[in-house]
């Protein structure tokens, strides 16, 4: 059994209680413009390019870089290329060699990223078998025990690989390790049923209560999401609802009041977290060749967000503003 994972982040403190290891799964069926993990969208590996880190060494194009190319030419040998599609070329300028990456021909083989020691080219997405993922997670087991932490499966949308998540959580539970699922909920409920028996906590991202606005902002309506939240909110697994506060999308008293009314009678919902919008993912969007589209939006202040949090007063839930 394998899963496509783009990161395993150790010593995480914002994805559930205590110190955690967060496993980030590739694949998502939403397209939130504010997403800080756009490399999670595809179920295939992605290549990120950070021009500012490029030193024009040529290693992405030729084995051994320009130094290797010179040796091969001197020895009258055919130059050994790295990229099978010739996506990386260099043009001489007054400042020196300029790297040009032609993304349209890229097949995401990752060979150039392996050769790029400055980290200008990064391959995102690797197949993990269950044994390897479990081994990595267990490296921080002493921290879980002392802090009340554990593991979190995030993404992307981890429930698009629900069979692996369930098997991974089962391995954790057999070792007495707390498991948390971070989900946007836009999957058939059967996917939840696969993982709920071995899940200790659900972190549920609630974007927007208005279905039309939800579709405009994320590419999908919210009916299935709300239906799933309603079901698990009446179940036995604790739920922390996380609401990203996004200007022009959901940063209104009307939206937050509607969310409060919806969540009020869901006994499994213990906590509501309001997470302020930020633009920290813009660099990743650019690195993927997908420019960030809403740089003009202001980042809400903590004071503004705390006023929105007042909408949830009196519904019997813990309220956190980040």
Helices and strands as residue ranges (DSSP letters): E 2-12, E 20-25, G 38-40, E 46-49, G 51-53, H 65-74, E 88-93, E 96-101, G 103-105, H 111-115, E 121-124, E 126-129, H 130-138, H 141-147, E 150-154, G 158-161, H 162-174, E 178-183, H 189-196, E 201-205, H 211-218, H 223-232, E 238-245, H 253-264, E 269-276, H 282-287, H 302-309, G 310-312, E 318-321
